[in-house]
């Protein structure tokens, strides 16, 4: 079943900067899809158009049967509860504890007053504890977030997204600020979430080798256009050149020779 569909989506900034041009692809429920491409290719714009953090200029974005580009503010709030977002720089409240940050993921379900007062049910608190346990953060529950490592902060970000009970997670360069060990832990958790919970993952990655290892499918973007859409095993060095242009040479060497698949 298709959960997300882009139909001829474009995004223009000002008169001359086209961040996305005629983008078409779809994502099935439970699929793990990586978006790769050079810096400035439009990867972040593409992700942020889905939950309307950025408004696309044209086309249709169908999520869970609804064209998100046409809905009003109140309906958008409801759609956003189904779409968890994980950021490169975590977007946590540093002075608050781990569990308080995780519970912020429930704000989309609450009135403004309940949110301001921090009124969470016992059930929500138990759910937060359970998710933190799955992510290996049992010992950090009451620590302030500014006391955590980068990898731990990103796991808090994942927990905050999961407590929304989302259908999809949008992950915007979630390992770009992390060392290889912390990156592996994050990617293993995301793959596990996709496999065991059936949550769809759409992730922007700068690391081609990571995308090839973890994904069901890879979408290559260059200058706002989709130039590759297929299985990781089918990517060739020519296609990497097509996606990355001048940056491709180094990547091909890293991936080990002529057939990157």
N, C-alpha and C positions, 0 to 999 in steps of 0.2 A: 504493500500500500504506500502510495506517495504521500509524504508529509509536507515537503517543501518544493515549490516550483518557481523558478525564475523565468519569466517570459519577456524577452526583448527589453530587459531592464537597462536603463542608462542613468548616469548621474553626472551632472555638469556643475562645476563651481565657477561662477562668474561667466564671462563670455567665451573664454578660450580653453579652460581646463576641463577636459573630459575624463573623469575618474573611472567611469564604467561606460562601455559602449555595447549595446545590443547583447546583453548577457543572457544566455539560455542554459539551464540545467535543472535537474530535479534530484531530490534526495528521498530515499525510501525510509520508512520507519525502522529504527534500530541500526541504520547504516552508520559506519564510521568513515567520514569523508574529510580528506585534507585538502586545503587550498594552498598551493605553493606558487612562488613567483618572486621576482626581484623586489627590492624596496621601491615603493612608489607605484607598484603595479595595480593597486586598487583592492588589495586583499581585505584590509580593515574596513574600507568603505563598503565593500560587498557584504561583509558580516553585519555591519551596523545598520544597513538598510533593512535587514530582516525584522529587527525589533524597533525600527524607526528612531533609533538614536540619531540617524541621518535620514533625511527624506530623499528618496530616489526622485529623479526628474521625470522619468517616464517608464512605461511598461507595467507589468503586473508581478507582484510577489504573493503567491498563494501559500499560506501556511495553515495547515489543518483545515483546509476547505474555505479559508477566508482570504480575500485580497487585502493584505494589511495596509496597502497604500490608500485605500478608500475609507477606512474605518475612522470613527470619531474617537475623541480622547478617552471616553469612558470604556468603549470597547477595546481600545488599545491597552488599557490597564489590565483587562482580563486576558488578552492575548499574551501580554508580557509575563504573566504568571506561569505560562506554559513554556517560556523560553528563558532558560538560565544563561547568565553571561559570566564568563571568566576572563579576567583582564591581565595583560602583561605585568602591570604594576600593582596588582592585587585589589586596589580600591577598598581597603579596609579602614576602619576607624581605629587608629593606632592606640588611643588611650583606653579603649574598651576591651573587655576580655574576649577570648576566643568564642565562647558560647553566645555572648551578646552579639558579636559580629555575625555569627551563623543565623541567629534568630531574625536578623534584619532581612533575611531572605523571605520571611513571612509577611513583610510590610505590604506587598501587593494585594494581600487578602484582607487587609484591615482598614478601618476608617482612619482618617487623619489623626483624630484624638487618641485612639488606641495605639497608634504608631508612636505618637509623641510621648505618651505615658509608658510605652514599653510593656503593654499588657499582652502577655503570651500565656496560652493555656498550658496545663501540665502535660497534655498530649504533645504539644509543640516542643516543649522542653525535652521530653523523653525522646522524641524523634531526632532532635539536635544531638543528644548524647549518643544515640545509636549510630548516626551518620559519622560522627567524630571518631567513634570506635572503629568503624569500617576503614576509615582513612588513617588509622594509627595515631590519633591525636588524644588518646584518653588522658595522658599525663599533662596535656597543655590546656585543658578545658577552661580553667580559671585564670590563666596567665593573660597579661595584657599583650595585645598583638605586636606592640613594638619590641617585645622581648623574644620574638620568634625569628628563626632563620627564614630566608627567602622561600625555600621549599615548603616549610611549615605554613607560611603565610598563604602560599598558593593552594595548599590543601584546605585551609580555612575558606578560601574563595570558592573552592569546589563544593565544600559542605554547604556554604550559604546558597549556592545555586541549586543543590540537590534538595534542600528543604522546601523549595518551591513546588516539589513534585512535578518537574518539567517534563515535557515530551522531547525537548531538544536542548542541548547545551551548545552555545556559541563560545568558542575558545579563541581569543584574539592574542596570538603569539604567547601562549601561557608559559613557555619554557625559555623565552628569549633572555630573561635576566638570571637564569639558573645555571649552576655547574652541571656537568654531565651526569653525576650520580643523582642529584635532585631531579634533573630532567627525566631520567629513566623512571624514578618513583612516580612522578606526575603522569607520565604517559602510560605506565602500567595501570594506574588507578583509572584513568580515562577509558582505556581499552576494556578494563574489567566492568566499569559502569555500563558501557555500551553492551557488552556481552551478557552480563548477569541481570541487568535491570531493563534492558531493551530500550535504553534512552539513545536517541539519535545524537551523534556528535558531528559538528561541523567545526573544523579547527584550522586556523591559519598557522602555517609553520614556515620558518625560514630554513630549517634543516631538512634537506631533501632525503637524506638517509633515514631520518626518523619517520618522515611521511611514508616512505616506501615500506618500512618495517611494520607500521601499526595500522595502516589504512585498508579498508575494503576497496576504496576508490580514491583516485587523486584527480583534482582539477587544477590545471596549470593556467595561470593568468599572466598576461603580459600587456602592459599599456591599456589596462581596462577591458581587455578582451579575453575570453576563454580560448586558449590555444591547445589545450589537451584535456580530455575527459575520459578516463578509463582506468583499468586495473593497474596497480603498481608494477606488476610483473611485465606489463606490456610497454613500459616506458623505455625508449631507446635513447642513446646519446644524442641523436639528431633532435629528438623531441625536447630533451633538456636544453639543447642549444636554442631551440625555438622559444622555450619558456624564458630562459635566463639571458639570452643574448650574449653580451660581452662578459658577463659573470660566469658563463657556463664552463669554461676551460678548467678552472680550479675544481668545480663541483664534480666534473667527470673523472678527474684524477682521484678525488676523494672516494668516489663511488666504485672505483676499481675497474677502469678500462672501458672497452668499447660497448659492451651491452650493460647498461645501468640496471636492467631488470635482473 
